[in-house]
Amino acid sequence: MSYLLGIDLGTSGTKTVLFDTDGNVVASSTVGYPLIQRQNGWAEQRPDDWYDAACQTIKSVLAKSAVDAAAIKGIGISGQMHGLVMLDKKGNVLRDSIIWCDQRTEEECRIITEKVGAEKLIEITANPALTGFTASKILWVQNHEPEIFEKCAHILLPKDYLRYKLTGEFATEVSDASGMQLLDVPARCWSPTMISSLSLTESMLPKVYESFEISSAVSEEGARATGLKCGTPVAGGAGDNAAAAVGTGTVRDGRAFCTLGTSGVVFAPTNDVRIDKKGRVHTFCSAVPGAWHVMGVTQAAGLSLQWFRNNFCSSEVEVASLLQKDVYSILDEEASKIPIGSDRLLYLPYLMGERTPHLDANARGAFIGLSARHTKAHLLRSVMEGVAFSQRDSLEVLREMGISVSNVLACGGGGSSALWRQMLSDTFALPVQTVRSKEGPALGVAILAGVGSGVYSSVEEGCDAVVKLNPAQNPDVESQALYEKYYQVYRSFYPALKNGFSELAKL
């Protein structure tokens, strides 16, 4: 029997999953690592923590499964996007990686925008300069740690550092490279304009592959460290959201997925390059060759519910512990008792500022319409509804760009809530489904590795063979009409509060 290995390098830990070619999980292992925050707003991790976690998890799945490593036909790697890994000429790490959620580079974003021009920047990279992206991190090191930049010979993304350690090759692929702000996204290659604007050379950047292409093979050193067979093919892989798209079968026009994790994502593939000139959503190269995807991101989706639980639901947490239940299932039960609209109470989920559609770091959360008759359960439901409305904001931008969506897959922790899924279905006026497999990105890159190694003929064929969906939740006509009224009121609040948010930030 043949197998495929998917490695998902996340922010909190690395998860490795061994699949058979039907997509069934044979064995799985996760190892965590710390986040380093030396200053407020900074976020770094040690690249060798990632590699150590990958080695441990690969050894673990091989031991658990008792599968002969020679039966693994291909390896795919997914990972957190945008992180900066800098190596010297000998391949040694020069500093801890500045990762995606680091916010220190606001000034560098301004400089990049001035150098390249706001319109030209979006034309080339399909996105405005953002603190999360890799380019501004490179410029920050140039400006604040010039002695480190002078030694830099190679620049990699997190998952591509793992590839380098496993194979000895410097390589990346189009979906993850799209988030560096160095790639010409429409042309799917490095941009000379962006490279020169940061005083880089193309030799510092890895070779770019399509996500399914075999980029390298496990080296003797990688084999000794992991137990894998030397020569096992390693596919290009994908950034985390692009990998999740493959793992959920979201690889054809008309499909989309909505992730309710810490942040919220509405993601839709497109066969044509579609760029929002206002920069409200991201356009990246897809893991499907010759295709792209558009992605709206809200900062505090599941985070909003987590914040509410942590601060106001100690009694529910205690009850859940006594009953050995998930506290979120108890919260769902309480929220379900409140009518749509939470008796005229609306929540703006801007706890961490907002990206789509407002691009406003000063935006802040708010309950609007609060009255003496409202209970904790009303606030709870309004939080869930406000997050659903924020996801609808992203969907509306995609629709404005001419991207048609006919069904949505719900992912992430929030996607496991039937109540929240029904809110999304009613708010979107679309059927919402879930995928039977919970492995998302790891399954996605395993499929990509299967395409590269000849197990499947195409990404689409691989998804058809492996990805299975649960029955859809369909919108209720009456609920849909009521949610629409509340959504239109919700949309009116940000413009009314924008100046106030700005003034508040100055205090």
C-alpha positions in Angstrom: 0.0 0.0 0.0 1.1 3.6 -0.7 1.1 6.5 1.6 1.5 10.3 1.6 2.9 12.5 4.4 1.5 16.0 5.2 3.4 18.3 7.5 1.7 21.5 8.8 4.0 24.0 10.4 1.6 26.2 12.5 2.2 29.0 14.9 1.5 27.0 18.1 3.0 23.7 16.9 3.8 21.4 14.0 1.4 18.6 13.1 2.5 15.7 10.9 -0.2 13.3 9.5 0.3 10.1 7.5 -2.5 9.3 5.0 -3.3 6.5 2.8 -4.1 7.4 -0.8 -7.8 7.4 0.0 -7.2 10.3 2.4 -7.7 8.2 5.6 -5.5 9.2 8.6 -3.1 6.4 9.5 -1.2 8.2 12.2 -0.9 11.8 13.5 1.4 13.6 15.9 1.8 17.2 17.1 4.6 19.0 18.9 4.3 22.6 20.2 6.9 25.4 20.6 6.9 28.8 22.2 6.2 32.3 20.8 8.9 34.9 21.7 7.6 38.4 22.4 10.5 40.6 23.4 8.5 43.8 23.1 4.8 44.7 22.8 3.6 43.9 19.3 6.6 41.8 18.4 6.4 38.1 17.6 9.3 35.7 16.8 10.0 32.0 16.8 13.2 29.9 16.6 13.4 28.1 13.2 15.1 25.1 14.8 12.2 24.6 17.1 10.1 24.0 13.9 12.6 21.5 12.6 12.9 19.7 15.9 9.1 19.5 16.1 9.0 18.1 12.5 11.6 15.5 13.2 9.8 14.4 16.4 6.4 14.2 14.7 7.7 12.4 11.7 9.4 9.8 13.9 6.2 9.5 15.9 3.9 8.8 13.0 6.3 6.2 11.5 6.5 4.5 14.9 2.7 4.6 15.5 1.8 3.3 12.1 4.7 0.8 11.6 4.6 1.8 8.0 7.8 1.2 6.0 9.2 4.7 5.1 9.8 3.4 1.5 6.0 3.2 1.1 5.6 7.0 1.4 5.3 8.2 -2.2 5.5 11.9 -1.4 5.8 14.6 1.2 4.0 17.9 1.3 4.7 20.8 3.6 2.2 23.6 4.7 3.0 26.4 7.0 2.3 29.7 8.6 2.9 32.4 5.9 4.9 35.6 5.8 7.6 34.7 8.4 11.2 35.8 7.7 14.0 33.3 8.0 17.5 34.7 7.3 20.5 32.4 6.7 24.2 33.0 6.1 26.3 31.5 3.3 26.7 28.3 5.2 22.9 27.9 5.8 23.0 28.9 9.4 20.2 30.9 11.0 21.1 34.5 11.6 18.3 35.5 13.9 15.0 34.3 15.2 12.2 34.4 12.6 9.9 37.4 12.7 6.6 35.8 12.1 3.3 36.7 10.5 1.6 38.4 13.5 4.5 40.7 14.3 3.4 44.4 14.1 6.7 46.3 14.3 7.0 47.3 10.6 4.5 50.1 10.2 7.2 52.6 9.2 8.7 50.1 6.7 5.3 49.6 5.1 5.2 53.4 4.6 8.7 53.4 3.0 7.9 50.5 0.7 4.7 52.3 -0.5 6.6 55.5 -1.1 9.4 53.7 -3.0 7.2 51.6 -5.3 4.0 53.6 -5.4 0.7 52.5 -3.9 -1.0 51.6 -7.2 2.2 49.9 -8.6 2.5 47.9 -5.5 -1.0 46.5 -5.8 -0.5 46.0 -9.5 2.6 43.8 -9.0 2.0 42.1 -5.6 -1.9 42.3 -5.6 -1.8 43.7 -2.1 -0.9 46.9 -0.2 2.1 47.0 2.0 1.1 45.3 5.3 3.0 44.8 8.5 2.4 41.0 8.4 4.1 40.5 5.0 7.7 39.5 4.7 9.1 42.4 2.7 8.6 44.9 5.4 10.3 42.6 7.9 13.4 42.4 5.6 13.5 46.2 5.4 13.2 46.4 9.2 16.3 44.2 9.6 18.1 46.4 7.1 17.2 49.5 9.1 17.7 48.2 12.6 20.1 45.2 12.4 22.4 46.1 9.4 25.1 43.8 10.7 22.8 40.8 10.4 21.5 41.9 6.9 25.1 42.1 5.6 25.6 38.4 6.4 22.3 37.3 4.9 22.7 35.1 1.8 19.3 33.3 1.8 15.8 34.4 2.7 13.2 31.7 3.3 9.6 31.3 4.6 9.0 29.0 7.6 7.9 25.9 5.7 10.7 26.4 3.2 13.3 26.4 6.0 11.9 23.0 7.0 12.2 21.9 3.4 15.8 23.1 3.4 16.6 21.1 6.5 15.0 18.0 5.2 16.4 18.2 1.7 19.3 20.7 1.5 17.4 22.7 -1.3 16.4 26.3 -1.3 12.9 26.3 -2.8 9.5 27.8 -2.3 6.2 27.7 -4.2 3.8 30.3 -5.6 1.1 30.3 -2.9 3.4 31.0 0.0 5.7 33.3 -2.0 2.6 35.4 -2.9 2.6 36.6 0.8 6.2 37.9 0.8 5.3 41.0 -1.3 8.3 40.1 -3.5 6.4 38.0 -6.1 4.8 39.3 -9.3 1.5 37.6 -8.4 -0.1 37.8 -11.9 3.1 36.5 -13.6 3.9 33.9 -10.8 7.6 34.8 -10.6 9.9 37.1 -8.5 9.4 40.8 -9.2 12.6 42.7 -10.3 10.9 45.9 -9.1 10.2 44.6 -5.6 13.7 43.0 -5.3 15.5 46.1 -6.3 13.4 48.3 -4.1 14.6 46.4 -1.0 18.2 46.2 -2.2 18.1 42.5 -2.6 19.3 40.1 -5.3 17.3 37.3 -6.8 20.1 34.9 -5.7 19.0 35.5 -2.1 15.6 34.1 -2.9 14.7 30.4 -3.4 13.6 28.9 -6.7 9.8 29.2 -7.2 7.8 26.1 -8.0 4.1 25.4 -8.6 2.6 23.9 -5.4 2.3 20.3 -6.7 5.7 20.2 -8.4 8.4 18.1 -6.8 10.9 20.6 -5.5 13.5 18.4 -3.9 14.0 15.0 -2.2 14.8 13.9 1.4 18.6 14.1 1.9 20.7 11.6 3.7 20.9 14.0 6.6 17.2 14.5 6.6 16.6 10.8 6.5 18.9 10.2 9.5 17.1 12.9 11.5 13.5 11.7 10.7 13.5 8.0 9.7 12.3 8.9 6.2 13.8 7.2 3.2 16.5 9.2 1.4 15.2 10.3 -2.0 11.5 10.6 -1.0 10.0 13.3 -3.2 9.0 16.6 -1.5 6.4 18.7 -3.3 6.3 22.5 -3.4 3.5 22.5 -0.8 1.5 25.5 0.1 0.8 28.3 2.5 -1.7 27.4 5.2 -4.8 28.8 3.6 -3.9 27.6 0.1 -3.3 24.2 1.6 -6.6 24.3 3.5 -8.3 25.0 0.2 -7.0 21.8 -1.3 -7.8 19.9 1.9 -11.4 21.0 1.7 -11.7 20.6 -2.1 -12.1 24.4 -2.6 -10.2 24.3 -5.9 -12.9 25.2 -8.5 -14.7 28.4 -9.3 -18.0 28.8 -7.4 -16.7 27.3 -4.2 -15.5 29.1 -1.1 -14.5 28.3 2.4 -15.0 30.4 5.6 -12.6 29.8 8.5 -13.7 30.8 12.0 -10.4 30.4 13.7 -8.7 33.1 15.8 -9.1 35.3 12.7 -11.8 34.9 10.1 -11.1 34.1 6.4 -13.4 34.0 3.4 -11.5 32.3 0.6 -12.5 31.8 -3.0 -10.6 30.4 -6.0 -10.6 32.1 -9.4 -9.2 31.0 -12.8 -8.6 34.7 -13.6 -6.3 37.2 -11.8 -8.7 39.5 -9.9 -7.2 42.3 -7.8 -9.1 44.7 -5.6 -7.5 48.1 -6.3 -8.5 49.3 -2.8 -6.5 46.6 -1.2 -9.3 45.3 0.9 -8.7 41.6 0.2 -5.6 39.6 -0.7 -5.1 38.0 -4.1 -2.5 35.2 -4.0 -1.4 32.5 -6.4 -3.4 29.3 -5.9 -2.0 25.9 -5.2 -3.8 24.9 -8.4 -1.5 25.6 -11.3 -2.7 28.6 -13.5 -5.2 29.7 -10.9 -5.4 32.3 -8.1 -7.4 32.9 -5.0 -8.9 35.9 -3.3 -9.1 36.0 0.5 -10.8 38.4 2.9 -9.5 38.4 6.4 -11.1 39.7 9.6 -8.9 40.0 12.7 -11.1 38.8 15.6 -13.5 36.0 14.6 -13.1 33.1 16.9 -11.0 35.5 19.0 -14.2 37.5 19.8 -15.9 34.4 21.2 -12.8 33.4 23.1 -12.5 36.9 24.6 -16.2 36.7 25.7 -15.7 33.2 27.2 -12.6 34.2 29.1 -14.0 37.4 30.6 -17.7 36.6 31.2 -18.3 32.9 31.2 -16.4 31.5 34.2 -19.6 29.7 35.4 -20.1 28.0 32.1 -16.4 26.9 32.1 -16.9 25.4 35.5 -20.1 23.6 34.5 -18.3 22.3 31.3 -15.5 20.9 33.4 -17.9 19.1 35.8 -19.9 17.7 32.9 -16.8 16.9 30.9 -18.3 18.9 28.0 -16.9 21.4 25.6 -17.7 24.8 27.0 -18.5 26.1 23.5 -21.3 23.6 23.2 -22.8 25.1 26.4 -22.4 28.6 25.0 -24.2 27.5 21.8 -27.1 26.2 23.8 -27.4 29.5 25.6 -27.1 31.6 22.4 -29.7 29.5 20.6 -32.4 30.6 23.2 -32.0 34.2 22.0 -33.9 35.4 18.9 -32.1 36.5 15.7 -30.8 40.0 16.2 -30.3 39.5 19.9 -33.3 41.8 20.6 -31.7 44.7 18.7 -28.2 44.3 20.0 -25.3 44.4 17.5 -21.6 43.7 18.1 -18.7 45.0 16.0 -15.8 42.5 16.2 -12.9 44.9 15.8 -11.0 43.8 18.9 -7.7 43.9 17.0 -8.5 46.6 14.4 -9.8 45.4 11.1 -8.4 44.3 7.7 -11.3 43.4 5.4 -13.0 45.6 4.4 -11.9 48.6 6.4 -8.1 48.4 6.7 -8.2 50.3 9.9 -5.8 49.4 12.8 -7.7 51.9 15.0 -11.1 50.3 14.8 -12.2 48.8 18.0 -15.0 46.4 19.2 -18.4 47.7 20.4 -21.8 46.6 21.5 -24.4 48.9 20.1 -28.1 48.9 21.2 -27.4 47.7 24.7 -30.4 48.1 27.1 -31.3 47.1 30.6 -33.3 44.1 29.3 -30.3 42.4 27.7 -28.7 39.5 29.4 -25.3 37.8 29.1 -26.9 35.4 26.6 -27.9 38.3 24.4 -24.4 39.6 24.4 -23.1 36.1 23.6 -25.4 35.7 20.6 -24.6 39.2 19.4 -20.9 38.3 19.4 -21.6 35.3 17.1 -23.8 37.3 14.8 -21.4 40.2 14.6 -18.6 37.8 13.5 -21.0 36.3 10.9 -21.7 39.8 9.6 -17.9 40.6 9.4 -17.5 37.5 7.2 -20.4 38.7 5.0 -18.4 41.9 4.6 -15.6 39.9 3.0 -18.0 37.9 0.8 -19.5 41.2 -0.4 -16.0 42.4 -1.6 -15.5 39.2 -3.5 -18.9 39.6 -5.1 -18.1 43.2 -6.0 -15.0 41.8 -7.8 -17.1 39.5 -9.9 -16.4 36.3 -8.0 -19.4 34.1 -7.8 -19.9 31.8 -4.9 -22.5 29.1 -4.9 -21.6 27.1 -1.7 -19.4 27.6 1.3 -17.4 25.2 3.5 -17.1 26.1 7.2 -13.7 25.4 8.8 -11.8 26.2 12.0 -13.0 25.8 15.5 -16.0 28.0 15.0 -17.0 25.9 12.0 -17.8 23.0 14.3 -20.7 24.9 15.7 -24.0 24.0 14.0 -25.5 27.3 15.3 -22.7 29.4 13.9 -22.9 27.6 10.6 -26.6 28.3 10.3 -25.9 32.0 11.1 -23.4 32.0 8.2 -25.8 30.2 5.9 -28.6 32.6 6.6 -26.4 35.7 6.5 -24.7 34.6 3.2 -27.9 33.2 1.7 -25.8 30.2 0.7 -25.6 26.5 1.7 -22.8 25.8 4.2 -21.1 22.5 4.6 -18.3 20.9 6.5 -15.6 18.5 5.4 -15.5 15.0 7.1 -11.7 15.2 7.5 -10.5 17.6 10.1 -6.9 17.6 8.8 -7.2 20.6 6.4 -3.8 21.9 5.5 -2.0 18.6 6.2 -4.4 16.8 3.9 -4.1 19.5 1.3 -0.3 19.2 1.0 -0.5 15.4 1.1 -2.8 15.7 -2.0 -0.3 18.0 -3.7 2.5 15.6 -3.0 0.3 12.8 -4.4 -0.1 14.9 -7.6 3.6 15.6 -7.9 4.5 11.9 -7.3 1.9 10.6 -9.8 -0.7 9.2 -7.4 -3.3 11.6 -8.7 -3.4 13.1 -12.2 -4.3 16.7 -11.1 -5.1 18.7 -7.9 -8.8 18.5 -8.8 -8.7 14.8 -9.3 -6.9 14.3 -6.1 -9.5 16.3 -4.2 -12.4 14.4 -5.9 -10.8 11.1 -4.7 -10.1 12.2 -1.2 -12.3 15.0 0.1 -15.7 14.0 1.4 -18.4 16.5 2.5 -21.1 16.4 5.2 -24.7 17.3 4.3 -25.3 21.1 3.8 -27.1 23.4 6.1 -29.3 25.6 3.9 -30.5 29.1 4.5 -34.0 29.6 6.1 -35.9 32.1 4.0 -37.5 33.9 7.0 -34.2 34.0 9.0 -32.3 35.2 5.9 -34.7 38.1 5.5 -34.3 39.1 9.1 -30.5 38.8 9.1 -30.4 41.0 6.0 -32.1 43.8 7.9 -29.7 43.6 10.8 -26.7 43.3 8.5 -27.6 46.5 6.7 -27.8 48.3 10.1 -24.4 46.7 11.1 -22.8 48.1 7.9 -23.8 51.6 8.8 -22.0 51.7 12.1 -18.3 51.6 11.0 -18.6 54.8 8.8 -20.3 56.6 11.7 -17.6 55.6 14.2 -14.5 55.8 12.0 -13.5 59.3 13.1 -14.2 58.5 16.7 -11.9 55.4 16.6 -9.2 57.6 15.2 -9.5 60.2 17.9 -9.7 57.6 20.6 -6.4 56.1 19.4 -4.7 59.5 19.9 -5.6 59.7 23.6 
